[in-house]
């Protein structure tokens, strides 16, 4: 999408539905902030809702812990991925105004359904890694080899045709939506979510390396994924980041032997 058109679309984000979306993103980040407060502070007083947040953040290898893991990953996905899709949401609404068929809420719902599915898979992976003592109860890697493998996986994926194909859909939302407009808002949301999942799943799994619920990692990863989906900027970032991740992963693996 031309830069001027994108800027115009983003400038129109003033309706009540946009306020709800931005409020949801802000709420997700606020919840993540509370959940990421250091353990000592979380146990210090009721100002942070210490018992609730401690239980929510300290995962256990049982069904209750698994449920909390799914919730945590769902919050992370909403906080990190919704901002990356804002240009696409704005494009869809712009097209909807010209056809009197917006259904913005269904689009966002379809998008988040995909990421909720990812949250279930990520939580299951965390549960398996926790049982194998490869991550801590806070989801941080306890294995240099695991960290290295995840870095190599994410770095190598940056060079794959699948990554490029998914990025092309996210970078050209106007073309993407025009191809599938007749399918309706919900299915378009699912399609957009699937494209974004194809772009970002490997980077999201680096949370096990950078620290699950680590706000610094989440902020930097979100910023990178936002920039990577911008046509004018992203094409200069994808492969260099892949090279950095590959180098970091190979170095991490090498130091384990």
C-alpha positions in Angstrom: 0.0 0.0 0.0 1.4 3.5 -0.8 2.7 5.3 2.2 0.2 8.2 1.8 -2.7 5.8 1.7 -1.5 3.9 4.7 -1.0 7.2 6.6 -4.6 8.2 5.7 -6.0 4.9 6.9 -4.1 5.1 10.2 -5.3 8.6 10.7 -8.9 7.5 10.6 -8.5 5.2 13.6 -10.9 7.3 15.7 -14.1 5.4 16.0 -15.4 3.6 19.1 -14.4 0.2 17.7 -10.8 1.5 17.5 -11.0 2.8 21.0 -12.1 -0.7 22.1 -9.2 -2.3 20.2 -6.6 0.1 21.6 -8.1 -0.3 25.0 -7.8 -4.1 24.7 -4.2 -3.8 23.6 -3.4 -1.5 26.5 -5.2 -3.8 28.9 -3.2 -6.8 27.7 0.1 -4.9 28.2 -1.1 -3.7 31.6 -1.8 -7.3 32.6 1.5 -8.4 31.3 3.3 -5.7 33.3 1.6 -6.8 36.5 2.4 -10.4 35.7 6.0 -9.6 35.0 6.7 -7.8 38.3 9.7 -9.5 40.0 8.7 -12.2 42.4 9.9 -10.4 45.4 7.7 -7.4 44.6 4.8 -9.5 43.7 4.9 -11.1 47.1 5.4 -7.8 48.8 1.9 -6.4 49.0 -1.7 -6.4 47.9 -1.1 -3.4 45.7 -0.2 -5.7 42.8 -2.8 -8.4 43.8 0.1 -10.5 44.9 -1.6 -13.8 45.4 -3.4 -13.7 42.1 -0.5 -12.6 40.0 1.9 -14.9 41.7 -0.4 -17.9 41.0 -0.9 -16.7 37.5 2.8 -16.3 36.8 4.3 -19.3 38.7 3.5 -22.2 36.4 3.1 -25.8 37.6 3.2 -29.0 35.5 -0.5 -29.8 36.0 -3.9 -29.0 34.4 -4.2 -25.7 36.5 -0.8 -24.6 35.4 -1.6 -25.4 31.8 -4.7 -23.3 31.9 -2.7 -20.4 33.3 0.0 -20.9 30.6 -2.7 -20.7 27.9 -4.0 -17.4 29.4 -0.5 -16.0 29.6 0.3 -16.8 26.0 -3.1 -15.4 24.9 -2.3 -12.1 26.6 1.1 -12.1 25.1 -0.3 -12.8 21.6 -2.9 -10.0 21.9 -0.4 -7.5 23.2 2.3 -8.3 20.7 0.4 -9.3 17.5 -2.6 -6.9 17.5 -0.3 -3.8 17.0 1.4 -5.5 14.0 -2.0 -5.9 12.3 -3.2 -2.3 12.7 -2.3 -1.3 9.1 -4.2 -4.3 7.8 -7.2 -3.6 10.1 -7.2 0.0 8.9 -7.1 -1.1 5.2 -10.0 -3.5 5.8 -12.1 -0.8 7.3 -11.3 1.6 4.4 -12.5 -1.1 2.0 -15.6 -1.7 4.1 -16.6 2.0 3.9 -16.6 1.8 0.1 -18.8 -1.3 0.1 -20.9 -0.7 3.3 -19.6 -4.0 4.6 -17.2 -3.5 7.5 -18.0 -5.9 10.4 -14.7 -4.9 12.0 -15.3 -6.9 15.2 -15.6 -10.1 13.3 -12.3 -9.4 11.5 -10.5 -8.9 14.8 -12.2 -12.0 16.3 -11.1 -14.2 13.4 -7.5 -12.8 13.7 -7.4 -13.5 17.5 -8.9 -17.0 17.1 -5.8 -18.0 15.2 -3.5 -16.6 17.9 -5.5 -18.2 20.7 -4.9 -21.5 18.9 -1.2 -20.7 18.8 -1.4 -20.0 22.6 -2.7 -23.5 23.2 0.1 -25.0 21.3 2.7 -22.8 22.9 1.4 -23.5 26.4 1.5 -27.3 25.6 5.1 -26.9 24.5 5.9 -24.9 27.7 4.3 -27.7 29.7 6.5 -30.4 28.0 9.6 -28.3 28.4 8.8 -27.7 32.1 8.3 -31.3 32.8 11.6 -32.0 31.1 13.3 -29.4 33.3 14.4 -27.4 30.2 12.5 -24.2 31.3 11.9 -22.7 34.7 8.4 -22.3 36.2 8.5 -18.8 34.7 9.1 -20.2 31.2 12.8 -19.1 30.9 15.2 -21.6 29.2 17.4 -23.5 31.6 19.3 -25.1 28.7 21.9 -23.4 26.5 21.3 -26.1 23.9 17.5 -25.4 23.8 18.2 -21.6 23.5 20.6 -22.2 20.7 18.3 -24.5 18.8 15.4 -22.0 19.1 17.7 -19.1 17.9 18.8 -21.2 14.9 15.2 -22.2 14.1 14.1 -18.6 14.2 17.1 -17.3 12.2 16.8 -20.0 9.5 13.1 -19.4 9.1 13.7 -15.8 8.2 15.2 -17.0 4.9 12.5 -19.5 3.9 10.0 -19.0 1.1 7.1 -19.6 3.5 8.2 -16.6 5.6 8.5 -14.4 2.5 5.1 -15.5 1.3 3.4 -14.7 4.6 5.2 -11.4 4.8 4.0 -10.4 1.4 0.4 -10.8 2.4 0.9 -8.8 5.6 2.8 -6.1 3.7 0.1 -5.7 1.0 -3.2 -5.9 2.9 -5.1 -4.1 0.2 -4.3 -6.8 -2.4 -4.8 -9.5 0.2 -8.3 -8.4 1.2 -9.4 -7.7 -2.4 -8.6 -11.3 -3.3 -10.7 -12.7 -0.4 -13.3 -10.0 0.2 -16.3 -12.1 -0.7 -15.5 -14.6 2.1 -16.6 -12.2 4.8 -15.0 -10.5 7.7 -14.5 -13.5 10.0 -12.8 -15.7 7.4 -10.7 -12.7 6.3 -9.7 -12.3 9.9 -8.7 -16.0 10.1 -6.8 -15.7 6.9 -4.9 -12.6 8.1 -4.2 -14.3 11.4 -2.8 -17.3 9.6 -0.6 -15.1 7.5 0.7 -13.3 10.6 1.2 -16.6 12.3 3.3 -17.8 9.4 5.4 -14.6 9.7 5.9 -14.6 13.5 5.6 -18.0 15.1 9.3 -18.7 15.3 10.0 -15.2 16.7 7.3 -15.7 19.3 8.9 -18.9 20.5 12.0 -16.9 21.3 10.1 -15.9 24.4 11.7 -19.1 25.9 15.1 -17.6 25.2 14.4 -13.9 26.0 12.2 -14.8 28.9 8.5 -15.5 28.9 6.8 -12.5 30.4 10.0 -10.4 30.0 8.7 -7.0 29.0 12.0 -5.9 27.4 11.9 -8.9 25.1 8.2 -8.5 24.3 8.6 -4.8 23.6 11.6 -5.3 21.3 10.1 -8.3 19.5 6.8 -6.3 19.0 8.7 -3.4 17.5 10.6 -5.6 15.2 7.5 -7.5 14.0 5.7 -4.2 13.4 8.6 -2.8 11.3 9.1 -6.1 9.5 5.6 -5.9 8.1 6.0 -2.4 6.7 6.9 -2.6 2.9 9.4 0.2 2.9 11.3 -0.9 6.0 10.7 -4.6 6.5 12.5 -5.9 3.4 15.8 -4.4 4.8 15.3 -6.1 8.2 14.1 -9.7 7.7 17.3 -11.4 6.4 19.8 -9.4 8.5 17.8 -10.3 11.6 17.9 -13.9 10.4 21.7 -13.8 10.1 22.0 -12.3 13.6 19.8 -15.0 15.1 21.6 -17.8 13.3 25.0 -16.5 14.4 23.7 -16.2 18.0 22.2 -19.6 18.0 25.3 -21.3 16.5 27.5 -19.5 19.0 25.3 -20.6 21.9 25.3 -24.2 20.7 29.1 -24.2 20.3 29.6 -23.0 23.8 27.8 -26.0 25.2 30.5 -28.4 24.1 
